[in-house]
Amino acid sequence: MRAAAAGGAASVRAALRGNARRYGMVIALAAIVVLFQILTGGLLLRPANVSNLVLQNSYVLILAVGMMLVIITGHIDLSVGSVVAFTGAVSAIMLAEWGLPLLVVLPLALLVGGLIGAWQGFWVAYVGLPAFIVTLAGMLVFRGLTLLVLGGESVGDLPSSARRLASGFVPGFEAGGVDLVPLALGAVVAALVVAGLRTSRSRALRHGIRVVPAPAALAVQVLAVGAVLALCTAFALHSGVPWVGALLLVLIAGYALFMASTVPGRRVYATGGNPKAAELSGVRTKRTVFWVFVNMGALSALAGLVFTARLNLAAPGAGTMFELDAIAAAFIGGASASGGVGTVVGAVVGALVMGVLNNGMSIIGLGVDWQQAIKGLVLLVAVAFDVLGKKGTLASGLEGLRGLFGGRPGGPSGAAGSGGAGAGSPLHGAAEREPAAQEAGDGGVQQHHRQGVQQ
């Protein structure tokens, strides 16, 4: 009995280590929320502030989704802040000066952003220039074009339809002072989340990938449903679902499904995880990189339109440092600097970590200087966790500390940390790169990709 219990405990520890990246930042986000809820005297989770959090961080969430895909392919995009400013300026001119309706301006803005992404993607994918250099040049070029288009002045007084997109709320049905639309939406989203988690677990089991035990998986589902229902309840008690919140829901769900359950999404993982093996398996890596940059440009344009509509004007200095917010959200959410690793939900979690930190520190009156320093340290720790975890240094250090304080590094837990599904083991890498290994149409990617992980 004891041997079976010990074996089960070791299996649980190994599975949790293998999924540390997946759940680590979620636990960190929960801890940050609890901390600032205490420090702010309960102000953080008031319905009005929850809605404000979504509205304030909408552009970061949009950019983080696109940046996650870019980083998964092993590249980076430093131009998104300038592209946000440029497309926002063009959108403001079309709305305020030309008098075009929002339904016409929105697709035109996305087209402009897509063309910008295609320009940069061509140099990166087909010419072979480093993405760092290409997008650094883009950052300068489109910042200059923003100043040129605006003439150094702000363009404002946008129509109410544009302001409603960034700051308005979906019409609802109230009963007893509570909006019923968010509650119904929360029930639907919660059901979809549970179905998605169960499908992901079943897929992993079919491919022989180690997963957390059933009780732990059930706990994850309960916590996810609780978070969704709590968010929707806050919306219901305030003014309803923000329009930009509904837009974010569609974007996040669509991109998460695309990356996890479609062949093109798995090719994105394969391209970043092991480009040579992906090419040998028939994946057109250059085309994949090109379209990832097109997608980043289009999402930057969407973020630019949302940000401009929220401010009700386009300013020459808009979008400054937005690229760093998006990159930080992606890395905090579990992206790897070497590519091939990351999820859309992870990017959203990373953006929420940054957003809650900003909001909580502002409420308690912490200065901007300390806010910048703390956010920088959070980013450094997140990337260090990724690098040290891959090298096995993190697991070795933890086992050494356990041995120092009376633990038994050579026992079952030590074996699991160093030879099982630890952070630096091939099994862990395969678990993180699960979507690339599951591609049915490119069966050779799995073999070559895992060989690349073992190297």
FENDA-V326831 format. One record per backbone hydrogen bond with DSSP energy under -0.5 kcal/mol. CO is the residue of the C=O (numbers start at 1). NH is the residue of the N-H. If there is no record, write none. Layout:
<<CO/NH> <CO/NH>>
This chain:
<<1/5> <2/6> <3/7> <4/8> <5/9> <6/10> <7/11> <8/12> <9/13> <10/14> <11/15> <12/16> <13/17> <14/18> <15/19> <17/20> <19/23> <20/24> <21/25> <23/27> <24/28> <25/29> <26/30> <27/31> <28/32> <29/33> <30/34> <31/35> <32/36> <33/37> <34/38> <35/39> <36/40> <37/42> <38/41> <40/43> <43/46> <46/49> <46/50> <47/51> <48/52> <49/53> <50/54> <51/55> <52/56> <53/57> <55/58> <57/61> <58/62> <59/63> <60/64> <61/65> <62/66> <63/67> <64/68> <65/69> <66/70> <67/71> <68/72> <69/73> <70/75> <71/74> <72/340> <79/83> <80/84> <81/85> <82/86> <83/87> <84/88> <85/89> <86/90> <87/91> <88/92> <89/93> <90/94> <91/95> <92/96> <92/97> <93/97> <93/98> <94/100> <101/104> <101/105> <102/106> <103/107> <104/108> <105/109> <106/110> <107/111> <108/112> <109/113> <110/114> <111/115> <112/116> <113/117> <114/118> <115/119> <116/120> <117/121> <118/122> <119/123> <120/124> <121/125> <121/126> <122/126> <122/127> <123/128> <123/129> <130/134> <131/135> <132/136> <133/137> <134/138> <135/139> <136/140> <137/141> <138/142> <139/143> <140/144> <141/145> <142/146> <143/147> <144/148> <145/149> <146/150> <147/151> <147/152> <150/153> <155/314> <159/162> <159/163> <160/164> <161/165> <162/166> <163/167> <164/168> <168/243> <173/180> <175/178> <178/175> <179/183> <180/184> <181/185> <182/186> <183/187> <184/188> <185/189> <186/190> <187/191> <188/192> <189/193> <190/194> <191/195> <192/196> <193/197> <194/198> <195/199> <196/200> <197/201> <198/202> <199/203> <200/204> <201/205> <202/206> <203/207> <204/209> <205/208> <213/217> <214/218> <215/219> <216/220> <217/221> <218/222> <219/223> <220/224> <221/225> <222/226> <223/227> <224/228> <225/229> <226/230> <227/231> <228/232> <229/233> <230/234> <231/235> <232/236> <233/237> <234/238> <235/238> <235/240> <236/179> <241/170> <242/246> <243/247> <244/248> <245/249> <246/250> <247/251> <248/252> <249/253> <250/254> <251/255> <252/256> <253/257> <254/258> <255/259> <256/260> <257/261> <258/262> <258/265> <262/266> <263/267> <264/268> <265/269> <266/270> <267/271> <268/272> <269/273> <270/274> <274/278> <275/279> <276/280> <277/281> <278/283> <279/282> <283/285> <284/288> <285/289> <286/290> <287/291> <288/292> <289/293> <290/294> <291/295> <292/296> <293/297> <294/298> <295/299> <296/300> <297/301> <298/302> <299/303> <300/304> <301/305> <302/306> <303/307> <304/308> <305/309> <306/310> <307/311> <308/312> <308/313> <312/157> <313/315> <314/155> <315/318> <317/320> <319/322> <321/325> <322/326> <323/327> <324/328> <325/329> <326/330> <327/331> <328/332> <329/333> <330/335> <331/334> <336/339> <341/336> <343/347> <344/348> <345/349> <346/350> <347/351> <348/352> <349/353> <350/354> <351/355> <352/356> <353/357> <354/358> <355/359> <356/360> <357/361> <358/362> <359/363> <360/364> <361/366> <362/365> <367/371> <368/372> <369/373> <370/374> <371/375> <372/376> <373/377> <374/378> <375/379> <376/380> <377/381> <378/382> <379/383> <380/384> <381/385> <382/386> <383/387> <384/388> <385/389> <386/390> <387/391> <388/392> <388/393> <388/394> <392/396> <393/397> <394/398> <395/399> <396/400> <397/401> <398/402> <399/403> <400/404> <401/405> <402/407> <403/406> <408/411> <408/414> <411/415> <412/416> <413/417> <414/418> <415/419> <415/420> <416/420> <422/425> <425/429> <426/430> <427/431> <428/432> <429/433> <431/434> <433/436> <433/437> <434/438> <435/438> <436/439> <440/443> <442/445> <443/446> <443/447> <444/448> <445/449> <446/450> <447/451> <448/452> <449/453> <450/454> <451/455>>
